Amino acid sequence: MGYKKASDVLPKELVQIIQEYIDGDYVYIPRKRGSQLSWGEKNGTRQAFKERDQMIYRRYINGASKAKLAEVYHLSLKSIERIIYKEKNK
């Protein structure tokens, strides 16, 4: 979420009306219905985790131990097991 100066994006009259209700504070304006993004879609984090999880599963299938994968990816053994289970059941 980014901040924008109201006077840079809104008409002067609208800024004055808003100031009648809230003067000098922050206001959150939610996205319009239907244009919301899921977590990680905007900055690519979701895709990066998906690719990481697929790589973990491939390395596991090719013989890497769960303990070694946990060490390499700096994750708990439980997290590695969860990723393997999820990828296996796709």
MODELLER restraints for C-alpha pairs under 7 A, 6 or more apart:
rsr = mdl.restraints
at = mdl.atoms
rsr.add(forms.Gaussian(group=physical.xy_distance, feature=features.Distance(at['CA:6:A'], at['CA:15:A']), mean=6.63, stdev=0.5))
rsr.add(forms.Gaussian(group=physical.xy_distance, feature=features.Distance(at['CA:7:A'], at['CA:15:A']), mean=6.54, stdev=0.5))
rsr.add(forms.Gaussian(group=physical.xy_distance, feature=features.Distance(at['CA:40:A'], at['CA:46:A']), mean=4.56, stdev=0.5))
rsr.add(forms.Gaussian(group=physical.xy_distance, feature=features.Distance(at['CA:53:A'], at['CA:83:A']), mean=6.10, stdev=0.5))
rsr.add(forms.Gaussian(group=physical.xy_distance, feature=features.Distance(at['CA:54:A'], at['CA:87:A']), mean=6.85, stdev=0.5))
rsr.add(forms.Gaussian(group=physical.xy_distance, feature=features.Distance(at['CA:56:A'], at['CA:69:A']), mean=6.93, stdev=0.5))
rsr.add(forms.Gaussian(group=physical.xy_distance, feature=features.Distance(at['CA:57:A'], at['CA:84:A']), mean=5.46, stdev=0.5))
rsr.add(forms.Gaussian(group=physical.xy_distance, feature=features.Distance(at['CA:57:A'], at['CA:87:A']), mean=6.50, stdev=0.5))
rsr.add(forms.Gaussian(group=physical.xy_distance, feature=features.Distance(at['CA:66:A'], at['CA:77:A']), mean=6.54, stdev=0.5))
rsr.add(forms.Gaussian(group=physical.xy_distance, feature=features.Distance(at['CA:66:A'], at['CA:80:A']), mean=6.45, stdev=0.5))
rsr.add(forms.Gaussian(group=physical.xy_distance, feature=features.Distance(at['CA:67:A'], at['CA:77:A']), mean=6.22, stdev=0.5))
rsr.add(forms.Gaussian(group=physical.xy_distance, feature=features.Distance(at['CA:70:A'], at['CA:76:A']), mean=5.60, stdev=0.5))
rsr.add(forms.Gaussian(group=physical.xy_distance, feature=features.Distance(at['CA:70:A'], at['CA:77:A']), mean=5.52, stdev=0.5))
rsr.add(forms.Gaussian(group=physical.xy_distance, feature=features.Distance(at['CA:70:A'], at['CA:80:A']), mean=6.13, stdev=0.5))
